Amino acid sequence: VQLQASGGGLVQAGGSLRLSCAASGDTFSNYDVGWFRQAPGKEREFVAFINWSGGSKSYADSVKGRFTISRDHARNTAYLQMNSLKAEDTAVYYCAGDKRSFGSSRDSPAREYEYWGQGTLVTVSS
């Protein structure tokens, strides 16, 4: 599967953005999807997870209550709705895909995803 992230941009603190992750090359419902981000000078970190059906989701504590992950199988696209953005949310955001898993650790932030999109830059000005 190929993944392409988009939707990044410059937004003021308190604003919103919606990132998209468009999938192609395989049946989208075969894949779990994660969103990650990497801020300048920092390691990549987990942001959110959604399982293949959309029925299971999880979030990093830093974004819980502000970000919402979702997916639309008809559009082969996953989304990350980001509200109440803060300066510390500034980062390159990546979507990642992995063959669907039913294990208890499927939403682990340490899960190794096989497929990655190219990243989209989100800049939040304070």
C-alpha positions as CSV (number, residue, x, y, z in Angstrom):
1,V,0.0,0.0,0.0
2,Q,1.1,3.6,-0.7
3,L,0.2,6.4,1.7
4,Q,0.2,10.1,1.0
5,A,-0.3,12.6,3.8
6,S,-1.6,16.1,3.2
7,G,-3.4,19.0,4.9
8,G,-0.6,20.5,6.8
9,G,0.0,24.3,7.0
10,L,0.4,27.3,9.2
11,V,-2.3,28.0,11.8
12,Q,-2.5,30.2,14.8
13,A,-2.6,28.7,18.3
14,G,-6.2,27.6,19.2
15,G,-7.0,26.9,15.5
16,S,-7.8,23.7,13.7
17,L,-6.4,21.6,10.9
18,R,-7.5,18.3,9.3
19,L,-4.8,16.0,8.0
20,S,-5.6,13.4,5.4
21,C,-3.8,10.1,4.6
22,A,-4.8,8.8,1.2
23,A,-4.1,5.1,0.6
24,S,-3.7,3.3,-2.8
25,G,-2.4,0.0,-4.1
26,D,-4.3,-2.3,-1.8
27,T,-7.6,-2.7,0.1
28,F,-7.6,0.0,2.7
29,S,-9.6,-2.0,5.2
30,N,-6.7,-4.5,5.4
31,Y,-4.7,-2.0,7.3
32,D,-4.4,-0.4,10.7
33,V,-3.3,3.2,10.6
34,G,-1.2,5.3,12.9
35,W,-0.3,9.0,12.9
36,F,3.1,10.1,14.2
37,R,4.9,13.4,14.4
38,Q,8.4,14.6,14.6
39,A,9.3,18.1,15.9
40,P,12.6,19.8,15.1
41,G,15.4,18.2,17.1
42,K,13.1,15.6,18.6
43,E,12.4,12.0,18.1
44,R,9.4,10.8,16.2
45,E,6.4,10.2,18.6
46,F,3.1,8.4,18.4
47,V,0.0,10.6,18.0
48,A,-3.0,8.4,17.3
49,F,-4.1,4.9,16.2
50,I,-7.2,3.5,14.4
51,N,-7.7,-0.1,13.7
52,W,-8.8,-1.5,10.3
53,S,-12.5,-1.3,11.0
54,G,-12.4,2.1,12.7
55,G,-13.8,0.5,15.8
56,S,-10.7,0.9,18.0
57,K,-8.8,4.2,18.5
58,S,-6.2,5.4,20.9
59,Y,-4.3,8.7,21.4
60,A,-1.2,10.0,23.0
61,D,-1.9,11.8,26.3
62,S,-0.6,15.0,24.8
63,V,-3.4,15.2,22.2
64,K,-6.2,13.4,23.9
65,G,-9.4,15.4,23.8
66,R,-8.0,17.7,21.1
67,F,-7.3,15.4,18.2
68,T,-9.7,12.9,16.6
69,I,-8.6,10.1,14.2
70,S,-11.1,8.6,11.7
71,R,-11.2,6.8,8.4
72,D,-13.4,6.6,5.4
73,H,-13.1,3.3,3.5
74,A,-15.1,4.6,0.6
75,R,-12.5,7.2,0.1
76,N,-9.5,5.0,1.1
77,T,-8.5,7.8,3.5
78,A,-7.7,8.3,7.1
79,Y,-8.0,11.6,8.9
80,L,-6.6,13.4,11.8
81,Q,-8.7,16.3,13.0
82,M,-6.6,18.6,15.2
83,N,-8.4,21.2,17.3
84,S,-7.1,23.6,19.9
85,L,-3.7,23.5,18.4
86,K,-0.7,24.6,20.5
87,A,2.7,25.7,19.5
88,E,4.1,22.4,20.8
89,D,2.1,20.6,18.1
90,T,4.4,22.0,15.5
91,A,6.0,19.1,13.7
92,V,6.0,17.0,10.5
93,Y,3.1,14.6,10.7
94,Y,3.3,11.2,9.2
95,C,0.7,8.5,8.6
96,A,1.7,4.9,8.7
97,G,0.0,1.7,7.8
98,D,0.4,-1.9,8.8
99,K,-1.5,-5.1,8.0
100,R,-4.5,-5.4,10.4
101,S,-3.7,-7.0,13.7
102,F,-6.0,-8.4,16.4
103,G,-3.4,-8.6,19.1
104,S,-3.7,-6.7,22.3
105,S,-0.6,-4.6,21.5
106,R,-2.0,-3.4,18.1
107,D,-2.4,0.1,19.4
108,S,1.0,0.2,21.1
109,P,3.0,3.4,20.4
110,A,6.0,1.2,19.8
111,R,4.4,-0.8,17.1
112,E,6.5,-1.0,14.0
113,Y,4.5,0.1,11.0
114,E,5.6,-1.3,7.6
115,Y,4.3,1.5,5.3
116,W,4.8,5.3,5.7
117,G,3.6,8.4,4.0
118,Q,5.9,11.3,3.1
119,G,4.9,13.6,5.9
120,T,3.1,17.0,6.0
121,L,4.3,20.0,8.0
122,V,2.1,21.6,10.6
123,T,3.3,24.9,12.1
124,V,1.3,26.5,14.9
125,S,2.2,30.1,15.7
126,S,1.7,31.4,19.2
